[in-house]
Amino acid sequence: MLQQLREVLVAKGLDGLWVAKPENIRYLTGFTTPKDGKLLVMLDSELLYTDSRYTVQATEESRVPFEIARFDEVYEHAKQFTTGKKIGFEADAVLYKQFQELAALAATLEPVDGLIEAFRAAKVASEVAGIRQAAQIADAALEALRPKLQAGVRERDFALELEFEMRKRGADSAAFEIIVASGERSAMPHGTASSRVMQNGDLVTIDWGAALNGYHSDCTRAYPIGDVPRQLREMYNAVLEANLLAISHVKAGVGCKELDTIARDYLTKQGFEKEFAHSLGHGVGLAVHEAPSLSQRAKDTDVLEVGNIVTIEPGVYLEGVGGVRIEDLLVVTATGCEILTSLPKPRL
């Protein structure tokens, strides 16, 4: 992978790349505490920087040479490799203060975007297996707790139990802050769990995932408590059909914007033109949100590749009424896809 990255650097006229984004550092080095590391990739060498807390860990984990240095020593040490060179830096990962510190490299600095993410987008078999395992843990945890999803339970309490259940089953943590949104709160696409007590007639949106060995899963289901109003049932069934329709079109070579349009056009025909308030999906891997993006903002040239792991998550949200999102995680194949999330999606 480093050699392929170097070929890209040469094509862009760069002599090296300063890598600051943790998931990219982990991807290239195997170092599992990348937030406390920096990586310099030159055309003829690479070097991971971390501090003395991680000497043993870096020895055991890093696939590349490493240097133990205090934070204030890192740039001075790297200067010997970068002086007078043209060095790229990750524009979306370097804060202004950090950019000022990069001046110590005595190099011409060039902002770049998505170089390593482009490699990460298509997963190899071991990555697919890890994300599949994370999804299985998350599914099993929610299935075990489904009997507790009932009137009288606080959203926050259910979310805490769900994270605990995933950890008991082997997850390192939740993949992100778990969303449990009931009643009118389900109209908030990112309505993280609150102190609201779930009630009969609620349609409860649960968006959760497991983190395992650096990789993540992501899934959303909506469950009724008792009998839910007809309007919510109609919303749910429309979202479910949009989810199934989009999944049926997933395969390598299909446009990312095209998939979003398929789901969006269906929901528009059902009367929900303005209520689908986000993109259809996103890549999942070392980051919960990564390339590719299944969005109306995607380029016409952005297409799915074999090995992409993406979400399909249409949603409809009506303020004062409630909302529905149904999300599956899947890996793209040449002829279709493998769905990694297994919990049933019954019609209401």
C-alpha angles and dihedrals in degrees: 000000000000091000091052089050090051090054089055091048091052091049089053094047094247127142094202149342130239105213116203104154108104097219091051092049090051092047093053100038110023090232106147099205097054095153085075095049144072127200129210115198115190127177092260104025147016132212132190116211122206137141135260094271087073104042094114093039094050090048090054099040115026117100090194133056114276139201124211108218141148115254092254090052099051100083094042090054093046092049091081089066100037108040110126093000131119107247126186122216130193104260094200095050105044118083120212092256090052090048089056089052091052088066086080088072088074089221138123103261121217123187114228133181133205100355097133094028088064089062093043093054095078109057125214121226095268091053092048090050092051094049091045089055092049090051091050091052092050093047093049092049094054093043089055091052099043093100088060093056097100145116114296096036120116117234091230093052092051091049092051092050090048093054091046091050091052091050091050088055094053108276118140089219142316110300090233139342104307118243117220108167121170135179115353089348090072087075086076107085090207099033100151117204115292137181091270114129113229116241140197110277093034123131104210122207115207119187113180145143143176129244115216127172091340096311129103144212127208129195139155131199132173118215130188123229106211117320113346124203119271093246091059091046091053091049091049095050092047091052091046092053091048089051093050093044094053092046090053089061097048116117139118113293097029114127118253092221090046092059092050089050093052092057094038094051091050093052090046090056088052090056098262101110096137100027097075094086104176142037123287096248153317143221120275129202133099084357123044089227116037141128134347107052118202096207146124085248092061117111118254087242093056107105135166118265132203106272098029111137109206142164125238105203119156116176142183123206129187117185112234092015111056142254145248132212125174115189133182130183117221143168118230119236132184092262103027135313146289113234110222097188113076110180112121121258104205121186116249 
